Amino acid sequence: MFPSNAIFNTRIDALPKHPSSDHWVNMVGGGVPFGADWGNSSNPANLGDYWGMPINVVAPGGTNWPVVSFDFSAAGYGEASYAFKSDCATSADGSSSVQDCTSVPAGSRRFPFPSGQTLNEGGLCGGPYACNNDHHVLVVERGACRLWESFYAHNIGGQWYASTTAMWDLRSNALRPDDWASADAAGLPITPLLAKASEASTGEIRHALRVTFRDLNIALEHVWPARHHAGGHNPGAIPFGALLRLKADFVIPDHWSTHAKAIALAAKRYGLYVSDNGMDFYVQGEPNSAWNPALWQELKGITMSNMEFVDLRAITGDPRFNPNSMQASW
């Protein structure tokens, strides 16, 4: 997903350590273990083990492009929404779209929720206030090579609602407008940064992953490639968009599962981008019964003391660098 020279697809293992790395690691705590934040069930009804962020893939004709409402009050809920910083399809076939959904009438704001079952974070949890999660819906539009992601998306009485929606052209390096969130607080795409069982099964994941930290450990600021920040004011804490990696001297045990080895190797080569508020050192993936059950315990063998933050100034200081692009090499 995205061009090969996008920062998320760029190896960063040769870049220097960030000057604030030790401070940020100590703030979190060196003993905090790697949290593999996804389950090993493929059944949305299995709420006890269907956690993480599943991915919907729609082929042409796989969605009727339903209207999405940002007005939860119409359904009796008080959830905030941000239509003015959201992306919407504006035609019944999804061929046209806009940034800022308020620029089109409410009845023309569309999102590619699949026509059949829609997979969402939290599974079949019973609607708003019954779901103790962000209820993301992630959709890859096959053929058009577009990625659509929504935050707090619920179907209430046959009508879809969402707090925010975002779209990316997967062939482009364009980032969202600065100061815009996406389906996460940092304004970054979610799907390309998830741990996926099919990739891990090959023994190599060739892209970065995403990581969260508690609000008190994240600053109310963002650095490239992030576009947005949220939460409390914690001066000197970790900014959204900061890049964390597994240290080069960490020896990945031979006895670990192929899945755990692949994830650890990706953490060394491509790193983890701070994407949202959450639990400390929680890395996100898709729920899937194909995951090796051993990986959760194996990855706990990595702690924050084995990690370091990366200095990206070799990229951001290049005269060809464009802060509105995820391009990392020229």
C-alpha positions as CSV (number, residue, x, y, z in Angstrom):
1,M,0.0,0.0,0.0
2,F,1.3,3.4,-1.1
3,P,4.4,3.9,-3.3
4,S,7.6,2.1,-2.4
5,N,9.3,5.4,-1.4
6,A,6.6,6.2,1.1
7,I,8.0,6.6,4.6
8,F,5.9,3.6,5.9
9,N,7.5,1.4,3.3
10,T,11.1,2.7,3.9
11,R,13.7,1.0,6.0
12,I,14.8,3.1,8.9
13,D,17.2,0.8,10.6
14,A,20.3,2.8,9.5
15,L,19.0,6.2,10.8
16,P,20.3,7.6,14.1
17,K,18.7,7.5,17.5
18,H,16.5,10.5,18.4
19,P,18.1,12.8,21.0
20,S,15.0,12.5,23.2
21,S,14.8,8.7,22.9
22,D,16.0,7.9,26.4
23,H,13.7,10.4,28.0
24,W,10.7,9.1,26.2
25,V,11.5,5.5,26.9
26,N,12.0,6.2,30.6
27,M,8.7,8.1,30.7
28,V,6.8,5.0,29.5
29,G,9.0,2.6,31.6
30,G,11.6,0.3,30.3
31,G,9.8,-2.8,31.7
32,V,6.6,-2.2,29.7
33,P,6.2,-5.2,27.4
34,F,5.1,-5.3,23.7
35,G,1.3,-5.5,23.6
36,A,0.0,-7.4,20.5
37,D,-3.3,-5.7,20.3
38,W,-5.3,-8.1,18.2
39,G,-7.2,-11.4,18.6
40,N,-7.0,-14.8,17.0
41,S,-10.6,-15.3,16.0
42,S,-12.1,-14.6,12.5
43,N,-15.6,-14.7,13.9
44,P,-17.1,-11.2,14.6
45,A,-19.6,-12.8,17.0
46,N,-16.8,-14.1,19.2
47,L,-16.4,-10.9,21.2
48,G,-14.0,-12.5,23.7
49,D,-11.3,-13.0,21.0
50,Y,-12.4,-10.8,18.1
51,W,-10.4,-7.7,18.9
52,G,-8.2,-5.6,16.7
53,M,-9.1,-4.0,13.4
54,P,-10.4,-6.2,10.6
55,I,-10.1,-5.1,7.0
56,N,-12.9,-5.1,4.4
57,V,-12.0,-5.5,0.8
58,V,-14.7,-4.5,-1.7
59,A,-14.4,-5.2,-5.5
60,P,-16.4,-3.1,-8.0
61,G,-20.1,-3.7,-7.2
62,G,-19.3,-4.8,-3.7
63,T,-20.9,-1.7,-2.1
64,N,-23.9,0.4,-2.9
65,W,-22.1,3.4,-1.4
66,P,-24.7,4.1,1.3
67,V,-25.1,7.6,2.7
68,V,-23.2,8.2,5.9
69,S,-24.5,10.7,8.5
70,F,-22.4,12.6,10.9
71,D,-25.4,13.7,13.0
72,F,-25.6,11.1,15.8
73,S,-28.2,13.2,17.5
74,A,-30.7,12.1,14.9
75,A,-30.4,8.6,16.3
76,G,-30.6,9.7,19.9
77,Y,-26.8,9.7,20.6
78,G,-24.5,12.5,21.6
79,E,-21.3,11.4,19.9
80,A,-19.3,14.3,18.4
81,S,-18.5,14.3,14.7
82,Y,-16.2,16.1,12.3
83,A,-17.8,16.2,8.9
84,F,-15.8,19.3,8.0
85,K,-12.5,17.4,8.3
86,S,-13.8,14.2,6.7
87,D,-13.7,12.8,3.2
88,C,-16.9,11.6,1.4
89,A,-17.8,10.0,-1.9
90,T,-20.4,12.2,-3.6
91,S,-21.8,10.0,-6.3
92,A,-23.9,6.8,-6.1
93,D,-21.0,4.8,-7.7
94,G,-18.3,6.4,-5.6
95,S,-16.4,7.7,-8.6
96,S,-16.2,11.3,-7.2
97,S,-15.2,12.4,-3.8
98,V,-14.5,15.5,-1.7
99,Q,-12.4,16.6,1.2
100,D,-14.7,18.4,3.7
101,C,-18.0,16.6,3.7
102,T,-19.9,19.8,4.6
103,S,-19.2,21.1,1.1
104,V,-22.0,18.7,-0.2
105,P,-25.6,18.2,1.0
106,A,-26.0,15.7,3.8
107,G,-27.8,13.2,1.5
108,S,-24.8,13.2,-0.9
109,R,-22.2,12.1,1.7
110,R,-21.3,8.5,1.0
111,F,-18.9,5.8,2.3
112,P,-18.2,2.3,0.9
113,F,-19.6,0.2,3.7
114,P,-19.8,-3.3,2.1
115,S,-23.2,-4.4,0.8
116,G,-22.9,-7.7,2.8
117,Q,-21.5,-8.1,6.2
118,T,-19.3,-5.1,7.3
119,L,-16.3,-6.1,9.5
120,N,-15.6,-3.6,12.2
121,E,-13.4,-3.2,15.3
122,G,-15.2,-4.8,18.2
123,G,-17.3,-7.2,16.1
124,L,-21.0,-7.6,16.7
125,C,-21.1,-5.7,19.9
126,G,-24.6,-4.2,19.8
127,G,-24.2,-0.6,18.7
128,P,-23.1,2.8,20.3
129,Y,-22.4,2.8,24.0
130,A,-22.4,-1.1,24.0
131,C,-19.0,-1.1,22.3
132,N,-16.0,-0.2,24.4
133,N,-13.8,0.7,21.5
134,D,-13.4,3.1,18.6
135,H,-15.4,0.9,16.2
136,H,-13.3,1.6,13.2
137,V,-14.4,0.4,9.8
138,L,-11.6,0.0,7.3
139,V,-12.3,-0.6,3.6
140,V,-9.9,-1.2,0.7
141,E,-11.6,-0.4,-2.6
142,R,-10.1,-2.9,-5.0
143,G,-9.7,-1.7,-8.6
144,A,-9.8,1.9,-7.7
145,C,-6.8,1.4,-5.3
146,R,-8.4,3.6,-2.7
147,L,-8.5,3.2,1.1
148,W,-11.4,4.4,3.1
149,E,-11.4,4.5,7.0
150,S,-14.0,5.6,9.5
151,F,-14.0,6.2,13.2
152,Y,-16.9,5.2,15.4
153,A,-19.0,3.9,12.6
154,H,-22.3,2.3,13.5
155,N,-25.4,1.2,11.5
156,I,-28.4,2.3,13.5
157,G,-31.8,1.4,12.2
158,G,-30.4,0.9,8.7
159,Q,-28.6,4.3,8.6
160,W,-24.8,4.5,8.8
161,Y,-23.2,7.0,11.1
162,A,-19.6,7.9,11.7
163,S,-17.6,10.5,13.6
164,T,-14.9,10.9,10.9
165,T,-14.2,9.4,7.5
166,A,-10.9,9.5,5.5
167,M,-9.8,8.4,2.1
168,W,-6.4,7.8,0.6
169,D,-5.3,7.1,-3.0
170,L,-3.0,4.1,-2.4
171,R,-0.9,5.0,-5.5
172,S,-0.2,8.5,-4.1
173,N,2.2,9.9,-1.4
174,A,-0.3,12.6,-0.5
175,L,-0.9,13.1,3.3
176,R,-4.1,14.5,4.7
177,P,-4.2,18.3,5.3
178,D,-2.2,19.4,8.3
179,D,-4.3,19.6,11.5
180,W,-6.7,17.0,10.1
181,A,-7.3,13.8,12.0
182,S,-8.2,10.7,10.1
183,A,-9.8,7.6,11.6
184,D,-7.1,8.0,14.3
185,A,-5.8,10.9,16.2
186,A,-2.5,11.3,14.3
187,G,-4.2,11.7,10.9
188,L,-2.4,8.7,9.6
189,P,-3.8,5.7,7.7
190,I,-4.5,2.7,9.8
191,T,-4.8,-0.3,7.4
192,P,-1.2,-0.1,5.9
193,L,0.3,-0.1,9.4
194,L,-1.6,-3.1,10.8
195,A,0.0,-6.5,11.5
196,K,-1.6,-8.9,9.1
197,A,-1.5,-12.7,9.4
198,S,-1.0,-13.3,5.7
199,E,2.1,-11.1,5.6
200,A,3.5,-12.4,8.9
201,S,3.2,-16.0,7.6
202,T,5.7,-15.2,4.8
203,G,8.3,-14.4,7.5
204,E,8.7,-10.8,6.4
205,I,6.5,-7.7,6.8
206,R,7.8,-5.0,4.5
207,H,6.1,-2.0,6.1
208,A,5.9,-0.1,9.4
209,L,3.4,-0.8,12.2
210,R,1.4,1.5,14.4
211,V,1.7,1.9,18.2
212,T,-0.2,3.7,20.9
213,F,0.7,5.1,24.3
214,R,-1.3,6.4,27.2
215,D,-2.4,10.0,27.0
216,L,-0.1,11.1,29.8
217,N,2.9,9.9,27.8
218,I,1.9,11.7,24.6
219,A,2.4,15.4,23.9
220,L,-0.2,17.6,22.5
221,E,1.8,18.1,19.3
222,H,2.6,16.1,16.2
223,V,5.6,15.6,13.9
224,W,5.9,14.4,10.3
225,P,4.4,12.2,9.0
226,A,1.5,12.8,11.5
227,R,-1.0,15.5,10.8
228,H,-2.9,15.9,14.0
229,H,-2.7,15.5,17.8
230,A,-5.2,15.1,20.6
231,G,-5.4,14.5,24.3
232,G,-3.9,16.3,27.2
233,H,-1.1,18.9,27.4
234,N,2.1,17.0,28.4
235,P,5.1,19.1,27.5
236,G,8.2,17.1,26.7
237,A,6.2,13.9,26.1
238,I,6.2,11.8,22.9
239,P,4.7,13.6,19.9
240,F,2.2,12.0,17.6
241,G,4.1,10.6,14.6
242,A,7.2,9.8,16.5
243,L,8.9,6.7,15.2
244,L,9.9,3.8,17.6
245,R,12.0,0.8,16.5
246,L,13.5,-2.3,18.0
247,K,17.2,-1.9,18.7
248,A,19.6,-3.6,16.3
249,D,21.3,-5.6,19.1
250,F,18.0,-7.3,20.1
251,V,18.5,-11.0,19.2
252,I,15.2,-12.4,17.9
253,P,15.0,-15.9,19.4
254,D,15.2,-18.8,16.9
255,H,12.4,-20.7,18.7
256,W,9.8,-17.9,18.2
257,S,7.0,-18.5,15.8
258,T,7.3,-17.3,12.2
259,H,4.6,-14.7,13.0
260,A,6.5,-13.2,16.0
261,K,9.8,-13.2,14.2
262,A,8.3,-11.3,11.3
263,I,6.7,-8.7,13.5
264,A,10.0,-8.2,15.5
265,L,11.9,-7.9,12.2
266,A,9.5,-5.3,10.9
267,A,9.9,-3.4,14.2
268,K,13.7,-3.3,13.6
269,R,13.6,-2.4,9.9
270,Y,10.5,-0.2,9.5
271,G,9.6,0.8,13.0
272,L,6.3,1.7,14.8
273,Y,4.6,5.1,14.3
274,V,2.8,6.7,17.3
275,S,-0.7,6.9,15.9
276,D,-3.2,7.3,18.7
277,N,-3.9,7.5,22.4
278,G,-4.4,4.0,24.0
279,M,-2.4,1.7,26.2
280,D,1.3,1.9,26.5
281,F,3.3,0.1,23.8
282,Y,0.2,-1.5,22.2
283,V,0.8,-2.5,18.6
284,Q,-2.3,-3.0,16.4
285,G,-3.2,-5.8,14.0
286,E,-6.1,-7.6,12.4
287,P,-8.1,-10.3,14.2
288,N,-7.5,-13.6,12.4
289,S,-7.7,-17.3,13.4
290,A,-4.6,-17.8,11.3
291,W,-2.3,-16.2,14.0
292,N,0.0,-18.5,15.8
293,P,-1.3,-18.6,19.5
294,A,2.3,-18.4,20.8
295,L,3.0,-14.9,19.4
296,W,1.3,-13.0,22.2
297,Q,3.5,-14.4,24.9
298,E,6.6,-14.4,22.6
299,L,6.3,-10.7,21.8
300,K,6.1,-9.9,25.5
301,G,9.8,-10.8,25.4
302,I,10.3,-7.3,23.9
303,T,10.1,-4.4,26.3
304,M,10.5,-0.7,26.0
305,S,14.1,-1.1,27.2
306,N,14.7,-2.9,23.9
307,M,13.3,0.0,21.9
308,E,14.5,3.4,20.8
309,F,13.0,6.4,19.0
310,V,14.4,7.4,15.6
311,D,15.7,10.7,14.3
312,L,14.1,11.4,10.9
313,R,16.0,14.6,10.2
314,A,18.0,12.9,7.4
315,I,14.7,12.8,5.5
316,T,12.9,15.9,6.8
317,G,16.1,18.0,6.4
318,D,16.5,17.1,2.7
319,P,15.9,20.1,0.4
320,R,13.5,17.9,-1.7
321,F,11.4,17.0,1.3
322,N,7.7,18.0,1.2
323,P,5.9,18.0,4.5
324,N,2.6,17.3,2.8
325,S,3.9,14.1,1.3
326,M,4.9,10.8,2.8
327,Q,7.7,10.5,0.3
328,A,11.0,9.6,2.0
329,S,13.4,9.1,-0.8
330,W,14.0,10.8,-4.2
